[in-house]
Amino acid sequence: MTEFVSDIKAIPYNDDRVFRMLSDLSNLDKVKDRVPQDKLKDFSFDSDSCSFAVDPVGKVTFQIVEREPNKTIKFTTTDSPIPLHLWIQLKQVADNDTRMKLTVRADLNPFIKPMVSKPLQDALEKISSVLASLSY
């Protein structure tokens, strides 16, 4: 497994508010206008999963598999050409100061790893920046 980790982001809200928002994927409705339409297509979601198509990869579906209140939200792909595991880690360091880190583990074969490592790390950083900038 290859691991990709985002920078730690500061979120100016308490961990309970952040967790409640991020652990219910139907809240993506509030940010769907920030999704780059030229990069992601057929974006859909419900409370436990989200799906999208991305060129040249194809359709990807993430499903929440575990929620640890105010600490961790774990996802896995149920429909993806590359098996991925994603988790969001939260840690409140003060009132209205929560730190967030995203981690992805991907089962990349040696042939594909050089081609997808940088785009995957860049995408992880962009996602973490968008999540950190939300109004919770």
C-alpha positions, 0 to 999 in steps of 0.5 A, spaced: 500 500 500 502 506 498 500 512 503 499 519 501 498 524 507 495 531 506 498 537 510 494 538 517 489 544 516 486 548 521 479 549 522 476 555 526 470 550 529 469 545 534 470 538 533 463 536 534 461 541 528 466 539 523 465 531 525 457 532 524 458 536 517 463 531 514 460 524 517 454 526 513 455 526 505 448 529 504 452 535 506 456 535 500 450 539 497 452 545 500 459 545 496 457 542 490 458 548 486 465 548 488 466 541 485 470 543 478 465 541 473 471 540 468 475 535 472 469 531 476 463 529 472 456 525 474 457 527 481 452 524 486 451 523 493 447 521 499 448 520 507 453 515 506 456 515 499 459 519 494 460 517 486 463 521 481 467 520 474 474 523 473 478 522 466 481 518 465 480 513 471 472 513 470 467 512 476 469 512 483 464 511 489 466 512 496 462 509 502 463 511 509 465 504 513 466 507 520 465 513 524 468 515 530 465 521 533 469 527 533 475 523 531 475 519 525 471 518 518 473 512 514 472 511 507 473 505 502 472 505 494 466 500 492 467 502 485 474 504 483 479 502 478 484 502 484 482 500 491 483 506 495 482 507 503 481 514 505 480 517 512 479 524 515 482 525 522 480 531 527 483 533 533 480 539 537 486 543 540 482 549 543 475 552 543 473 553 535 480 550 533 480 543 530 486 540 526 484 536 520 488 531 516 487 526 510 490 520 509 489 515 503 492 508 502 492 506 495 493 499 492 498 501 486 502 496 482 509 499 480 507 500 473 501 505 475 504 508 481 509 513 478 503 516 473 498 517 479 502 519 485 503 526 484 496 527 481 493 523 487 497 527 492 495 534 489 488 532 489 488 530 496 491 537 498 486 540 494 480 536 498 483 538 504 484 545 503 476 546 501 474 542 507 478 546 511 475 553 508 468 550 509 463 554 514 461 549 519 
